[in-house]
Amino acid sequence: MKIREIIEGKKEWRAHMARVKALPKDYQIVYKEIQKYLFKVGPVELTDGTGLLSGIVDLFEEGASLGKGVLEVTGSDVAAFCDDLIKDSKTYSDIYQESVAREGNKAMNKASDKTK
């Protein structure tokens, strides 16, 4: 990654966070919880810029402009809202589980080769 890309990435992130800070307080709180949840669950695409997170801010800005409360936008189960957003995305957890399964299969194959 070039220095220019790093600088541009930081500028984009700062602009993104300025949009978050401009939201009503309840939206900011829920956004931060969504962000923590998504960083923990780890959809792989999340590291590709701020696309998913920007989409959430777009949705929140629209909801706030219509005078809706944040839970009217997300629903009362915010984790389910997040899960629905990433249901078709590959996560780091998926990658880890696949690697564990591969290693397990290798170990099983080696064990069965020894018994032959």
Residue pairs with C-beta under 8 A, 6 or more apart in sequence:
9 49
12 49
12 50
13 50
16 50
16 53
16 54
16 57
19 57
19 61
20 28
20 31
20 32
20 57
21 28
23 31
23 57
23 60
23 61
23 64
24 64
24 70
26 69
26 70
27 60
27 63
27 64
27 70
29 70
30 60
30 70
30 71
30 74
30 78
31 56
31 57
31 60
33 78
34 56
34 74
34 78
34 81
34 82
35 53
37 78
37 79
37 82
38 46
38 52
38 53
38 82
38 85
38 86
39 46
41 82
41 86
41 91
41 93
42 91
42 92
42 93
43 52
43 86
43 89
43 90
43 91
44 89
44 90
44 91
44 92
44 95
45 51
45 52
45 89
45 90
46 52
46 53
52 85
52 86
56 85
59 73
60 70
60 73
63 70
63 72
63 73
71 78
74 81
75 81
